[in-house]
Amino acid sequence: MGSDLFERRALISGVGQSAIGRQVGRSGLALTIDAILAAVQDAGLGLDDIDGLAMFPGGGAANLPGYANGNLYEVQDALGVATTWRQGIVEGMSLPFYGPAQAVATGQARHAVIWRTVKEGSASRQAGGRPAYGSTKPVAEGPLAWLLPIGMLSPVCQVAPYAARYMHEFGVSREQLAWIPVTQRAHAALNPDAVYTSPLTVEDYLGSRVISSPMCLYDCDVPVDGATAIVVSAAETAPDLRAPVRIEAMAGVVEGRPSWEQWQDMGRVGYGAAAAMWARTSLRPGDVDVAELYDGFTIEAVWWLEAMGFCGTGEAGAFVDGGTRIGLGGELPLNTWGGQLSGGRLHAAFGHTAEAVRQLRGEAGARQVAGAQVAAVTNVGGFEAGAALLTRF
Amino acid sequence: MDATTGIPPAVTEETQVFWAAAREGRLVVEGCSSCGAESFPPRGMCRSCRGRAMIPVEITGHGVVYSFTVNYQRWLPDLEVPYAIVLVEFPGHPGVRVAGRLRGCPPEQAAIGMAVDVGFEPGPGGYAIPSFVVASSGI
């Protein structure tokens, strides 16, 4: 199956990150350059090899303070490279490496780097707490016009009704779901770059304050400062690369009603993207060794566990209960870097992709999953959803 | 509970009918003059038959809470918390789901399946925002 799939003509060749922390005293541009230089070196390439640049989101998407940072042309100017392909988008970023893979698979670039830079940690400190969605603008535009005026002032408020509906339909409890952040915290303790590493217990989780019911503090990812860059290279350049990783299959699907509050079945999310991805590979869920599933909130990891077929619909509560299956020694180690819940909100599966690449190379240090050959990476959920399998080269 | 602290909507050619009706306490969605399907939010195009001739349709009668959240976080200075946000659907009006606040009971009593009546209250920027009221038979 699928030797003509375009993603098979692309490799993820490098990942790199800046310092990551609740607050990092550096500019967005400096963080971006740090991450790009690290990623290009990680790929075994030099800056002059880079001929494609992409950032997410493109400039101007500033609904959340600290969410969007910089401008692609300023970065290109700083790097002193020439490009034959560029992309700065807001809508349609199903997976970080999707656009770059299209570019290198079609010959528009040989080595494309995409980055995501966040300064939401600093923005939160400045605001005296996690700031309101849309608070950078005087009025709520587009889809936000139906949310912000009624008091759905954060992505937390958008996603909380999904969690409420899911728990209602399937009888899943907070005691069960607690095992996702609790287990990921244990993973973060083995990641020197994670922002929260102290032990977390189910009791801590149940005792924490509710932000937007049923979601509590530990259901929400951690705003941070930091940048992640990913280099995607044309498959024929493999001999030039230090340690590339294959893209076995990927898909990005927007289905149903593309709106947070209008999504019809809030108990089931991500199924379209997962099905489209599985249709592009002969691998099956049981072949996956490590799962880096988007976790802006706990419930988003739940969506992906079920949509990807790692467990049945409504069964994630039982699947994660006790943390054994999703722990490092379990059948499906989940978010081995701590995820966004403990590793930091690097956003849009950039952190998840970096971790998947490190796991497949055997470069994940104390949190390495022995012999990892196949990694799942998913992004967001809700209406914009991306799913991929990466494999060892 | 005051709901005026917040961020007002940007009103567009498609949405001005909704916000004008809201000021009068009426919930108006789009109806298709070709096939009769109803939809919200207004897009100026029927999601069932793709017709372009959309007309305002008022929704009255009970709605049912599809899901909800109770927000405790003070996202903005002066924001009064906690408050319940409900996603409401209407029997006999497939295709219509409206998000709004909930009044008439303590926020902690919000529940999936609860019956509510259409209502509005003063929101940010002088706009009237959807604010559903627990129906007398609702709890």
Interface residues (C-beta under 8 A of the other chain):
Chain A: G129 R130 P131 A132 Y133 G134 S135 K137 P138 V139 A140 E141 G142 L144 A145 W146 L147 L148 P149 I150 G151 M152 L153 S154 V156 C157 A160 P161 Y162 A164 R165 H168 R209 V210 I211 S212 S213 P214 M215 S259 E261 Q262 M266
Chain B: A3 G6 I7 P8 P9 A10 V11 T12 T15 P41 Y66 S67 F68 T69 V70 N71 Y72 Q73 R74 W75 L76 L79 Y83 I85 L87 R97 A99 G100 R101 I112 G123 P124 G125 Y127 I129 P130 S131
